[in-house]
Amino acid sequence: MIEFRLLDQFESHFRSKGRIFSSPGRINVIGEHTDYNQGFVLPSIIKQKFYVVMAKRGGLDPFPIVRILSSQSNETVEFNLFTPPPKPWMKYFWGVIKEMMKREREISSIDVLIYSDIPVGAGVSSSAALCSAFGLALNGIFNLGFSNLELAKIGQDTEHNYIGVKCGLMDQFASLFGKKGSFIKLDCQSLDFEYIPFDYPEISILLFNSRVKHNLAASEYNLRRDSCERVVDVLKFNYPNIQSLRDVLLIDLMNSQNFIDEIDFKRALYVLEENQRVLNLCESLKNGDISSLVTLLLASHEGLSKQYEVSCSELDYLVESAYNSPGIIGARMMGGGFGGCTINFVKTDLKEQFVEKMCTQFEKKYLKTAIYYDI
Ligand code: GLA
């Protein structure tokens, strides 16, 4: 088992015993760019995880030191808590600790081993899994008493304050609350949630990687959020109680169209429609009806691609190919966009034919090996 191997590796490297913690990556069935608009999302977890082995470090360091060994590269990096770390990826660890210190917790020197089998840049939230696993480890080792919801918010604040992505709470929440075999319907306004079991052996969920790393994502993502906030500001003139797009009725948005920038309007309309799609799909799934997956996922993709403009040609092509391949039930781009993966619901008995056709088409068009994940 991977856990035993990592514990052994930690012990032979640091000459002390550590404890292991882990947190998974996530998928999202529907409800994209709705979380920071206080709307609804329907994520779940994947089997790939981020692992952290951690122990307090003996001796008295003048400044607390974090030593991180990567299990994969066997390299160690070190930073102290008073100097921002040099490499961008270390900022996630630094950020989580800083956010915990802001919340008046004390953290001393630690040794850490990390390992992850979550694909990076594939839109399955490897960074949220990192922050969640690291947060769980600090919480456990130092007895900090954070709830999982607080850990999710610490992960989100790390993205906001140290990475510069003004993300919603979906990824961190899914990573910390997700259960295998269920989707989580999360209301991002009240933070109420419920598990919706998805137990259909005859249906498989596959992710196809566009092989485009979402480089634009950070800046474009924040611009989408700005658009939504501008619409809320305009609507507040006539509807002062509105806090977010979640509080906006379709009729009120329509009636205010003349006062709203054209692009902002298109994006806000997408958000309202996507929220409704989440609710519709949840209702169907709860009634054991999966027939609406096809129309709702397709409409979600169209909205993301044409109204919200966060897709790219590779993602559009993968979705189009999926709908032309055997066994498809529903497909769309997934996550923040500009690259990453598509999510595909496929009939299990036609999975092989589906994969074969998808790979052949992708490879022919992009001259790159197709990559997919069976989750
Ligand atoms: C990224 C963000 C999430 C969410 C999705 C889009 O994954 O981290 O908060 O906004 O994009 O749905």
Boltz pocket constraint, residues with backbone or C-beta under 6 A from the ligand:
constraints:
  - pocket:
      binder: B
      contacts: [[A, 31], [A, 32], [A, 33], [A, 34], [A, 35], [A, 36], [A, 123], [A, 125], [A, 167], [A, 168], [A, 169], [A, 170], [A, 171], [A, 335], [A, 336], [A, 337]]
      max_distance: 6.0
